[in-house]
Amino acid sequence: MTHVVTQSCCNDASCVPACPVNCIHPTPDEPGYATTEMLYIDPEACVDCGQCVLACPVDAIRPDNDLSDADGHWLDLNAEYFADPGHRPYTSRPTALQVPRVEVSDRRLRVAIIGSGPSGCYAAEQLLACRDVDAEVHVFERLPTPWGLVRFGVAPDHQRTKQVAKLFEQVAGSDRLTFHLNVEVGKHLEHDDLLAHFHAVIYAVGAPGDVGLGVPGDDLPGSHSAAEFVAWYNGHPDFADRTFDLSGERAVVVGNGNVSLDVARVLASDIDDLRATDIADHALDALADSNIREVIVLGRRGPQQAAFSIAELIGLRAASGFDVVVRNHGSDCSFGAPRGVPSGGASATARIKAALIAGLPSHVAGSHGKSIELRFFGSPVEIVGGDRVTAVRITRNELNADGRSVVPTTDVEDVACGLVLRSIGYRGKPLPGVPFDEVKGTVRHDGGRVIDASGEPIPGVYATGWIKRGPSGVIGTNRKCARETVQALLDDHAARRLSRDVVGTAGLMTVLAARQPDLLTYSDWRAIDRHERELVGTGTRPRVKLTSVEQMVAAARSLTAR
């Protein structure tokens, strides 16, 4: 018997050091870790000890005898990965969680982390795990709730993925970690305030901006960013009052990454299935009245170049309540290799992905009444409409020999729809007092050290996560990213580049009390969390989310006062 990594893999590699026979790959120190879609367990090396199951923070690892026939893809996927000679032999054998190390003369270190999502929490984990310093870590979050995209980005029907928050809760239990919730840097605290109170500041604020289509009509009512839609159905306070016109029968999602499949799945899912999740009530009510019956997911390139992961595709195929189809299956270039490139030159992942897509039907054959269509080699050239969206004008593309770029053809089609959601990328937003690269949409940095216009590191200022490297990777990818940043910070501490007098915690709390009367603590968040779970009553939902800052503050004050 072997164990298998399945759909909800967070890729943070907690399972890697738990394995006594080094059969889980790629490890964070092996090539491909930063770009791999998930981790894989070698079926020939696995000894069925089950240690990886205990270590997995998102319950993604299962024994093969616990898989249904519909889950057989996972066995095939693991076997295919290790069939590639490039994935063997293994050159390293991790024996423990790798933690930054440093030799210091002064063990005292005060660090502020801005942002409580995965990148910020992994940075806190790394700092607190380093035994060479007595790090005092303060996490600042502008919302009353922590965990960032785990709460507001992960799809509501992916509850196992959200379980990574349990790891962050363990980190939060340290007596050397303090949360300051409902505190916005740039409003309640400035960059200079942070430097006055901390030896180092790590920005882990993500990439909240979206990339526009840059075509006529992109700003018409009915055309939105997928990020806005995701935040809306996940109950983000900044987006809870948004409205989306769901009166039409067709929606078009531009882009074919994991977020695209998430929003398509939410739009097409049976409302009773969504009622079992933590989707926001306002979204649940709107989707219950939705007339949308068809969702087109539009990609400018082909199946082998699709940005969504194999795991996400398998999850989409396995979902109930709608059919998944692919346009013009077997009748055009969508499933062939690019011109001049043999199909054997594609990676194993790309070949598996293309094969799974090729196995989809070309037309709706079920009785669900709803469908998601994967359409490839198409780019929007205009969002059509007068006072609102009525169609998307799409041009057909052909893939170049390089396998990456496409050439538009003269074939153009208008696809009628009432809702367009663009999901073609994210970018960071400038931070007050922090150098920013407008082209990349990230802070300027070198290995996590924020640098000025001349390329010189700014003492005590660092970045991690998407604001550092751009929108790439999955939740667990942030762990390795945070390790690099924390190692740079500790090296600077050891070199006494951070040695300066700073104002203590008492001074910080005096400033915060004066500027933010509604400051919340981690205990307040636990009260909010408890309240949301209690709102479920006798139901089966994980929680009923509060969706306004005022509601959250009121719940925290009410429950902590008891």
C-alpha positions, 0 to 999 in steps of 0.5 A: 500500500502507498500513500497519495497526495490529493487535491487540497495539497498546500505545498508547504512541505510539512510532510517532507521531514516527517517521511523516514524514507525520503519519498515525498518530492520535490523538497524545498531544496530540490529543483522544481519546488517553487514551480511544482503544482503539488507534492508527490509520493513515490509509490515504490519507496513509500513504506506506509508508515502514515507519518505524512498523514499526521504532518499534513496541515490540510488533510490532503494525504490518504492511503491508496486503499481509501481512494474511490474509483473516481480518485484514481487520477491521484495514483496515476499522477504520482506514478507519472511524476516519478516515471520521469528520470529527472525526478530520481535519484534523490540527492538530499534527505531532509531530516527536520524542518529547516529553520534559519540559523545565525550566530549573534551576540545580541539575542534581542530582536523586535520584528513587525510583520505587516499582514497576517496571511500565509506569507506573514504567518510563515515568516512569524513561524520561521522567526519563532523557530530560530533558537539563536535569537529571542525574537519578539514578533508583532503581526499587524492586520488591517482587518479584524480577522487574521489569515488573509487569503485563507479566509478571503481567497480560498473557495468556500467549497475547499474546506480542507485547504482552509485547514492550513489555518490550524498551523497558523493557530499553533504559531499564534499560540506563542507567548512571543507573538502579538497580533494587532488586528484592525490596525492599518499601516498608512492610517493608524501607523506609518512606516517611520512609526514601525521603524521607531518601535522595531529593529526590523519590519517585514511587509507581507501584504500580498498583491491585492490589485488586479490586471485589466484586459486593456480592451474597449469596454473593459469598464462597462457595468457587468465587467469585473475582476475575478478577485472582486468576485472572490472577495465578495462571495468570501465575505471580505468587508471591503467587497460585501456591498458589491453587486453582480448581475446574475440575470443572464444565462451565460458568464465568461471568465477570462483566464484559465488559472485556479481562480478562474476555475474557482469562480466558474465552479461557484457560479455553476454549483448547486445552491444546496452544495454551497449552503454546506460551506462558509460562503457569505450569506449575501452571496448565497442569496444572490446565487440562489436567484441566479439565472446563469446556466453556462460559464465559459472559461476562456484561455488564450493558449492551449491545454498544455499551457493552461495555468490551472493545476491538475488538482484543480481540474480533477476537482472540477471534473469530480464536482456535482451539479454541472457538466464540464465540457471542452469546445471543439474537442478533437477538431482543431489545434487546441489539443496538438503541439505548437507548430514546429514542436513535437508533443513529446517535448511537453512536460509530464504535467502538461501532458497529463493536463492535456490528456485529462482535458481531451477526455472531456466531452465536447457537448453537454450530455447530462441533465444538470441544466448547467455547464462549464465550458473550457475554451482554448486559443481565444482572446477577448478583443472587446467587451461589447455593450451600451450601458452594460455588457452584452457580449465578448468579442473573441479572436481565435489564436494559434500557438507559436513554435516557442510554445508560449506566445500566440498569434491572433487569426482573423476569425472573430466571434461575439459570445453573448453574455451578461457577466465578464470576470477577468482573471489574468493576474494580480499585482501589488500596490505601492506602500507608503515609504517603501520603494516600489517597482511599478513594472513588476507590481512588487516592492524593490528587493534583493532576496527579501531585503528591500532596496532603494533606487540605487540598489542598496538595502534599506536597513531593517526593511524586508518583504515576503510573499506576493508583494516580494515575488509576484503572484506565483505559487500556492499557499505553502510556497510562501514558507520557502519564500519566508525562510529566505527573507527571515534568513536575510533578516537574521544575517543582518542582525548578526552583522549588527546592521539592525542594532539601534535603540527602539521604543518598547511595547508599552510605547507602541500600545500608547500610540495604538490606543490613541490612534485606533480605539477599535484595536483588536487582539488575537483573543478578540479574533477568537471571540469572533471565530466562536461567534461565527461558529455559534451562528450556525446553530443546528446546521452543518455549515462551518461558520456564518461569516460576519461581513462588516468591520462593525459587526466584528468589532461588536461581536468581539467586544460583546463576547470578551466582556463576558 
